[in-house]
Amino acid sequence: MNVNAKRVLVIALLLALAVLAGCSAAPQAETAASADTGAAAGEAAGPTVIRYPITSDPSSLEPGLVLELFAGQIALDLHAGLLTYNENTELTPYIAESWEVSDDGTVYTFHLRDDALWHNGRQVVAEDFKKGWERYLDPNVGAQSGGAPFMAIVGAEAYANGEADELTGVEALDDQTLQVTLTEPSSSFLQNLAVTTTWVVPSEAVVEGQPEWVDKPVGAGPFKFVEWQPNVKIVLEANPDFFLGKPAIDRIEYVIVPDANTALAQYEAGELDIAPVPPSDLQRVSEDPTLSQELGRWTRAQLIYAGMNQSMFEPFKDVKVRQAFNYAIDRKSIITNILNDAWEPATGLVPPHIPEYNPDLEGYPYDPEKAKALMAEAGYPDGEGFPPLEIATLNTTTAEAIAAQLSSNLGIQIEVLQPERGDMIDGLWEHDRWSFFFFGWTADRPSAAVWLYELLYGGLDSNFSTYDNPEYNALVDKAMAAIDPEEAKGYWQQAEELAMEDAAMIPFAYSRYLYLVKPNVKGFSANLFGPIGFAGVTKE
């Protein structure tokens, strides 16, 4: 899949780097202080409100255009698609009640529910998906995926290039039957349809050919748009016409809180119902008799890594330098002493619980002497002649520890930079600002392609390290073309081993989700990709 703009997992890395967790059942939670209550004794309580922090205003509330992790989470509440992922990260029917696949694996026939309505009251029909996917293939709209999830469809390339008037491989057989024909079998097609970036909106609600709403955001999800106060909050309310039933929560307030430590303080003050726990506070929270009972942990499919931009920094073109950087970092000591074991040291590029994860990879051990020897072989004995370097990050504490170890062990000079988040993200996608950076990449589907294709395949905009090895690219091509899961897994693992040998990046850690949830909030949960939305949440 050609990911020219997979920014859906990007700016909210701030959230990603602050929101951490392991694995356990969902916790419980407390009453929101801001929820309205009856003025007189005996009067029924007012609406139930969940107050949940997000790090900034989202770039868009159209599902195919979201650029941030938290915006993808909002999309789960505001929108609905053909398929979705449940709390166990399993593909689940959603607007599509069922589907069949032809024997040759190229024709998918989806049968849509007849009770799904857009928030404007119109029925969701098969033609909506054809029009919506054509919209996301239009380069003027700027879909975050660049239309990549649809490129396997017959006619997609021609439509995206302006050579056809319609997406010929998609046909609405009737209002509730959608037929999609692929150019060749694809093991990832259904996975892509469960990601919010393939979910669509009614064509009458958006400006044709432009990334704009005609009026307000319109979806088909469990909650409806109410208001957006820039730099303050986004408010949704329960959709009484939602096809799976009206949610128990009356309102969601996505409160904009840029700093995770501030969000934690607001949670403790009763101003938020849910909050991420920064690694620096994990020990205190775990030892607090009250907060520890409100702490929930979930497995997360996210790789935290340091990227080395080979097109910007000449020394990074030398594999010995890249390997030296890997050997010079003591991941375990940083994670234990600074991050309170909130993360798990990374041994590879694909996180655990992804089908192609390779448990046999051992990664780069901490070996400063070997690192020094490799630097000397590369022509930089004790760091002599190595140019000054800057590491850009949104997480200065961890980056400072990494920079200190590299400086001490390799004899080089590294300065830590913390750009404004928009500047950080823009610089990564443009490949022109950061020679060295500390970042993270989170899954939107359970596939090694999220990391091995999107981050390292030659020529992609999301390949922030500008790594380009033809042998590696060929292995990825074979993995993506393979229909048999075990065959594909073999190619993915070969590609990962090669990238590790090449030291294409510095895998640092696998993060976790870690949230505090008030005791009277029930049903909050997360799968590998993040919180699964508030449709099933209740509040006592």
Phi, psi and omega in degrees: 000129185275097184265096178272346182206055182279069182268001180299336182254024197252279192305326180284015168303330175307311175295320183298322183277351180251335183265115188228154175189171177247232182227126169189179178289160181293142178279186179246178186205173191249165184293139179287129182295333184272354181293136180291144177234162180296142183283331183248153179299137178087348178285143182298147178297155180284193183296146175278132186233131172256127178250117189232131184277140169235159191275340182194174171296135177289158178288330181198157172249013170274127191302324181282353184246358183296143182246355188235155178301312184294330177293326174295327177290320176299321180300328179296332179270326186271332189236174175212150181231185179299315181230167174211179175249137177273187185292344176263013181058041177253142176299133185224136175301148179223260173290327173277115180287326182200170178200157174234154178237135180295161182301328181272003175075016184247347182240121179249129177242115184256136178251114187273151173298151177260004182246010178276127181237143169289159181295346176273002175098350181278147178292142173282126181234166184301323181299333179300324181286323177297313180295320181295319180289325174298322178299316182286343175275349179282115183298338179290336180282326177076044176304141185300331181271358186064018182080005186303320182298342184257357186291344177281352182279141177303129177086357184294315182296318180296319180293317181297329180272005180075018182262000180215154183270347180209164176274094192294336182280001178240127183223131173273102181291325169200186186299330184249013180229119181244127179243130182236128179247127180263157177289331178202161180303146181222123179283348184254357187299310179295323177302316181296326183288345177270357179269138186300336182288352173257357179283149188242174178231163179293136186299331181287348182269350183234159178280125182300129177075006181225149180277059185222148171275147173293318179225268180241162179301136179232128177228200176227017186275185185290344180231151181249150179290137177244303182201161177224110175260105184308135180065010179237294183192162171241133184242131173239154176232156183301138179267109183293343182258012181298135189295342176258008179105149180297133178298156179286330179281132181281322185216148170241131173247109175275101186271130183277113180227100187297332188249131182294326178293323176295317178300320179297317179297321179292324176298312181296334178274001180082014183267348176228151178266338182218143178205143174288154179252116176294149180305324183295339181255000186298316181296315180298315180296318182295331182266350180284127185298332179270307184297325181298333179279347181254007184270127177242144182234138178220146176293143181231139177265077179220136174255125171263130186212165170251127182259145181241106185283102186289335181281343182257332189233108188307315181302333181287352175285345181268119182300330180293323176295315181297320178294320179300317178300321179295316181290337187276357183252125177268088184300315185299316183294321179293316182294323180283312189277333183252324185256007176054036179058030177291332180246170177245130180305135182276135176252352180202199184257335180261121183292161175301157177078357170271138186306327183269007179304137181251102182290348182274349177291133181258347179071192180265118176286163177284114184213080184299329180292318177294323178299316179297319181296319179294322178296321178295318178296330180278357178099017180231062181299127182054029178082001183298128178083359180280127184296150174302147187226147176242142174246120180269140185201159169254001181231084190293326184301310181291318180297323178296322178293320178296314180298321180296318179292318179297317180296315182292316186278333184249352179071032182245167182254121180229129177251139180267129177244142173237090180291164167299144191303320179296320179295321178300311184293314180301319180296325178293313183290331179273346178063022189237006186239327188239114176287327185219132185210153179244121192209187178212157181221122188249146181287146166245000176201156184277075183213141176299339181301332180305321182257314188283332175268303189296325184266341190227354180287132186303131174092350180284144176297328180283356174276077186295338180276350183055030174293137181209102179236113182305323179296319178296313181302322181295321178295319178295319177302316181294320180297319183284337180272342183290135178267322179290124183302322181289324176295314179299317180301319179299316179293319179299317182290326174296318179296318180296319179298320179293317179297323178292317178298323179284351186051051183298333175205182178247093176294124185255309185203160167256121184277174177225158172273134178218112183233145166265134181226127182300148189299337182263009173264119184246142172091000176292133183206168179219146170257197183298338187261348180139183176306140188268012178100172188253011182299327182257012182269142174236162179219124183274000000 
